Amino acid sequence: MVSPPIQSEAQLNDGREKSEAFFRTQRLEEDPASYHQYFDEFQGDVADLLELTVDLTQLKENATEIIKTPKLFAVARYFCGPPISYDDLKVIAQIEGMTKAKLIGNSAAVGRIVDVIVTTLDKRRFAWIAESRDADEAEKANAIAATAALMSSQKIQTLRRSQAKKDQEEKVETALIAAGLQKVPTRKVQTFADAPAIGCFCREASLGKRKADFILRLWDNRVMAIECKVSNSSTNSVKRLNNDAAAKAVRWIDGFGSEQVVPAAVLSGVYKLHNLTDAQDKRLCIFWEHDLLALTNWIENTRPPARTRRR
């Protein structure tokens, strides 16, 4: 059998630098239209909530209306300094669930939510509340713009993460199919026999107790589990690569054995070199989104040599 690919430190660094260069180019060429669209939308929502609450002086009086209107509830969270997530708000306000069905009619829960928002209100953006006076038009306009900018930035960051991963997975699927592998329905792989047949792959599926983005059967009958990882910062790479993909590699090899499973990751974005070497030391095979040919070539090399017929 062909041994899993191991890259030298120089090779890993070369791939890392190229990936980072692609990341920079992508960011610089990003169309700002989406940001501007969300800014305009959120600016209107913020203005609506200020109008409803008479410039935040009647937040408690309008609490139920805010909670039952998703876009206004989202805006209210961004009035906090810093903005508060739904998960944090649930814990701080001691709420079992944040769905509209669980909140409407529960005046005590709604009251606690509004109390948290009022207590953590950004005193700089909404200085008139802290100073117990009326808002002037200029500071109100600035507060609306600042809040819309916060919401738009967060929205774009969330979309970047989800879209980048989706795009990466589609590229991997396209490359696998072009290399002659067949896509089959997703299944749960509890034992080696549950995996796709030789030359076949499936999308997101459980391998043992951990999910993989792709599970495929190599031409030599081993199972390959591929994780797709996008990192927008070297700090974030620890979570994406080492704490997730590499940790899964250890679990899969422990559960199925190194002779039967080949854990791999397709990476894009920004990574620290020592995180790459650490992940590879845990027997995670590293491939790059910008060089998927390296992945498909290695898969092709797992084909057993053709037998020569005797005459």
QUINORUR-V500693 format. One record per residue. N is the residue number from 0. RES is the residue in one small letter. SS is DSSP state (@ for helix, = for strand, . for the rest). BURIAL is # if it has 16 or more other ideal C-beta (glycine too) atoms within 10 Angstrom, else .. D_LAST is the distance of its C-alpha to the last C-alpha in whole Angstrom. Layout:
BEGIN
[[N & RES & SS & BURIAL & D_LAST] [N & RES & SS & BURIAL & D_LAST]]
END
This chain:
BEGIN
[[0 & m & . & . & 27] [1 & v & . & # & 29] [2 & s & . & . & 33] [3 & p & . & # & 36] [4 & p & . & # & 37] [5 & i & . & . & 40] [6 & q & . & # & 42] [7 & s & . & . & 45] [8 & e & @ & . & 49] [9 & a & @ & . & 49] [10 & q & @ & . & 46] [11 & l & @ & # & 48] [12 & n & @ & . & 51] [13 & d & @ & . & 49] [14 & g & @ & # & 48] [15 & r & @ & # & 51] [16 & e & @ & . & 53] [17 & k & @ & . & 51] [18 & s & @ & # & 52] [19 & e & @ & # & 55] [20 & a & @ & . & 56] [21 & f & @ & . & 54] [22 & f & @ & # & 57] [23 & r & @ & . & 59] [24 & t & @ & . & 58] [25 & q & @ & . & 58] [26 & r & @ & . & 61] [27 & l & @ & . & 63] [28 & e & . & . & 62] [29 & e & . & . & 63] [30 & d & . & . & 65] [31 & p & . & . & 68] [32 & a & @ & . & 69] [33 & s & @ & . & 68] [34 & y & @ & # & 70] [35 & h & @ & . & 73] [36 & q & @ & . & 72] [37 & y & @ & # & 72] [38 & f & @ & # & 75] [39 & d & @ & . & 77] [40 & e & @ & . & 76] [41 & f & @ & # & 77] [42 & q & @ & # & 80] [43 & g & @ & . & 82] [44 & d & @ & # & 81] [45 & v & @ & # & 83] [46 & a & @ & # & 86] [47 & d & @ & . & 85] [48 & l & @ & # & 86] [49 & l & @ & # & 88] [50 & e & @ & . & 90] [51 & l & @ & # & 90] [52 & t & . & # & 91] [53 & v & . & . & 94] [54 & d & . & # & 92] [55 & l & . & # & 91] [56 & t & . & . & 94] [57 & q & . & . & 94] [58 & l & . & # & 90] [59 & k & @ & . & 91] [60 & e & @ & . & 93] [61 & n & @ & # & 90] [62 & a & @ & # & 87] [63 & t & @ & # & 86] [64 & e & @ & . & 86] [65 & i & @ & # & 84] [66 & i & @ & # & 81] [67 & k & . & . & 81] [68 & t & . & # & 80] [69 & p & @ & . & 76] [70 & k & @ & . & 77] [71 & l & @ & # & 80] [72 & f & @ & # & 79] [73 & a & @ & # & 76] [74 & v & @ & # & 79] [75 & a & @ & # & 81] [76 & r & @ & # & 79] [77 & y & @ & # & 79] [78 & f & . & # & 83] [79 & c & = & # & 82] [80 & g & . & . & 82] [81 & p & . & . & 79] [82 & p & . & # & 77] [83 & i & . & # & 77] [84 & s & . & . & 73] [85 & y & @ & . & 73] [86 & d & @ & . & 72] [87 & d & @ & . & 75] [88 & l & @ & # & 77] [89 & k & @ & # & 76] [90 & v & @ & . & 77] [91 & i & @ & . & 80] [92 & a & . & # & 81] [93 & q & . & . & 80] [94 & i & . & # & 79] [95 & e & . & . & 76] [96 & g & . & . & 74] [97 & m & . & # & 75] [98 & t & . & . & 74] [99 & k & @ & . & 77] [100 & a & @ & . & 77] [101 & k & @ & . & 78] [102 & l & @ & # & 80] [103 & i & . & . & 82] [104 & g & . & . & 85] [105 & n & . & # & 85] [106 & s & @ & . & 88] [107 & a & @ & . & 88] [108 & a & @ & # & 84] [109 & v & @ & # & 85] [110 & g & @ & . & 88] [111 & r & @ & # & 86] [112 & i & @ & # & 83] [113 & v & @ & # & 86] [114 & d & @ & . & 88] [115 & v & @ & # & 85] [116 & i & @ & # & 84] [117 & v & @ & # & 88] [118 & t & @ & . & 88] [119 & t & . & # & 85] [120 & l & = & # & 86] [121 & d & . & # & 86] [122 & k & . & . & 89] [123 & r & . & . & 89] [124 & r & . & # & 87] [125 & f & . & # & 90] [126 & a & @ & . & 93] [127 & w & @ & # & 95] [128 & i & @ & # & 94] [129 & a & @ & . & 95] [130 & e & . & . & 98] [131 & s & . & . & 99] [132 & r & . & . & 100] [133 & d & . & . & 99] [134 & a & . & # & 96] [135 & d & . & . & 97] [136 & e & @ & . & 94] [137 & a & @ & . & 93] [138 & e & @ & . & 92] [139 & k & @ & # & 90] [140 & a & @ & . & 88] [141 & n & @ & . & 87] [142 & a & @ & # & 86] [143 & i & @ & # & 84] [144 & a & @ & . & 82] [145 & a & @ & # & 81] [146 & t & @ & # & 80] [147 & a & @ & # & 78] [148 & a & @ & # & 77] [149 & l & @ & # & 76] [150 & m & @ & # & 74] [151 & s & @ & # & 72] [152 & s & @ & . & 71] [153 & q & @ & # & 70] [154 & k & @ & # & 68] [155 & i & @ & # & 66] [156 & q & @ & . & 65] [157 & t & @ & . & 64] [158 & l & @ & . & 62] [159 & r & @ & # & 60] [160 & r & @ & . & 59] [161 & s & @ & . & 57] [162 & q & @ & . & 56] [163 & a & @ & # & 55] [164 & k & @ & # & 53] [165 & k & @ & . & 52] [166 & d & @ & . & 51] [167 & q & @ & # & 48] [168 & e & @ & # & 47] [169 & e & @ & . & 46] [170 & k & @ & # & 45] [171 & v & @ & # & 42] [172 & e & @ & # & 41] [173 & t & @ & . & 41] [174 & a & @ & # & 39] [175 & l & @ & # & 36] [176 & i & @ & . & 36] [177 & a & @ & . & 35] [178 & a & . & . & 32] [179 & g & . & . & 31] [180 & l & . & # & 32] [181 & q & = & . & 34] [182 & k & = & . & 37] [183 & v & . & # & 38] [184 & p & . & . & 42] [185 & t & . & . & 44] [186 & r & . & . & 43] [187 & k & . & . & 45] [188 & v & = & # & 42] [189 & q & . & . & 44] [190 & t & . & . & 41] [191 & f & @ & # & 37] [192 & a & @ & . & 36] [193 & d & @ & . & 39] [194 & a & . & # & 37] [195 & p & . & # & 35] [196 & a & . & . & 32] [197 & i & = & # & 29] [198 & g & . & # & 30] [199 & c & = & # & 33] [200 & f & = & # & 37] [201 & c & = & # & 40] [202 & r & = & . & 44] [203 & e & = & . & 46] [204 & a & = & # & 46] [205 & s & = & . & 47] [206 & l & = & # & 44] [207 & g & . & # & 46] [208 & k & . & . & 50] [209 & r & = & # & 49] [210 & k & = & . & 48] [211 & a & = & # & 46] [212 & d & = & # & 46] [213 & f & = & # & 42] [214 & i & = & # & 40] [215 & l & = & # & 36] [216 & r & = & # & 33] [217 & l & . & # & 31] [218 & w & . & # & 27] [219 & d & . & . & 26] [220 & n & . & . & 29] [221 & r & . & # & 32] [222 & v & = & # & 35] [223 & m & = & # & 37] [224 & a & = & # & 41] [225 & i & = & # & 42] [226 & e & = & # & 46] [227 & c & = & # & 48] [228 & k & = & # & 51] [229 & v & = & # & 53] [230 & s & = & # & 56] [231 & n & . & # & 59] [232 & s & . & . & 61] [233 & s & @ & # & 60] [234 & t & @ & . & 62] [235 & n & @ & # & 60] [236 & s & @ & # & 57] [237 & v & @ & # & 57] [238 & k & @ & . & 58] [239 & r & @ & # & 55] [240 & l & @ & # & 52] [241 & n & @ & # & 54] [242 & n & @ & . & 55] [243 & d & @ & # & 53] [244 & a & @ & # & 49] [245 & a & @ & # & 49] [246 & a & @ & . & 51] [247 & k & @ & # & 49] [248 & a & @ & # & 46] [249 & v & @ & . & 47] [250 & r & @ & . & 48] [251 & w & @ & # & 44] [252 & i & @ & # & 43] [253 & d & @ & . & 45] [254 & g & @ & # & 44] [255 & f & @ & # & 41] [256 & g & . & . & 40] [257 & s & . & . & 38] [258 & e & . & . & 35] [259 & q & . & . & 35] [260 & v & = & # & 37] [261 & v & = & # & 38] [262 & p & = & # & 41] [263 & a & = & # & 42] [264 & a & = & # & 45] [265 & v & = & # & 45] [266 & l & = & # & 48] [267 & s & = & # & 51] [268 & g & = & # & 54] [269 & v & . & # & 56] [270 & y & . & # & 55] [271 & k & . & # & 56] [272 & l & @ & . & 54] [273 & h & @ & . & 55] [274 & n & @ & # & 54] [275 & l & @ & # & 51] [276 & t & @ & . & 50] [277 & d & @ & . & 52] [278 & a & @ & # & 49] [279 & q & @ & # & 46] [280 & d & @ & . & 47] [281 & k & . & . & 47] [282 & r & . & # & 44] [283 & l & . & # & 44] [284 & c & = & # & 42] [285 & i & = & # & 44] [286 & f & = & # & 43] [287 & w & = & # & 45] [288 & e & @ & # & 46] [289 & h & @ & # & 46] [290 & d & @ & . & 43] [291 & l & @ & # & 40] [292 & l & @ & . & 38] [293 & a & @ & # & 37] [294 & l & @ & # & 37] [295 & t & @ & # & 34] [296 & n & @ & . & 32] [297 & w & @ & # & 32] [298 & i & @ & # & 31] [299 & e & @ & . & 28] [300 & n & . & . & 27] [301 & t & . & # & 27] [302 & r & . & . & 24] [303 & p & . & . & 21] [304 & p & . & . & 19] [305 & a & . & . & 16] [306 & r & . & . & 13] [307 & t & . & . & 9] [308 & r & . & . & 6] [309 & r & . & . & 4] [310 & r & . & . & 0]]
END
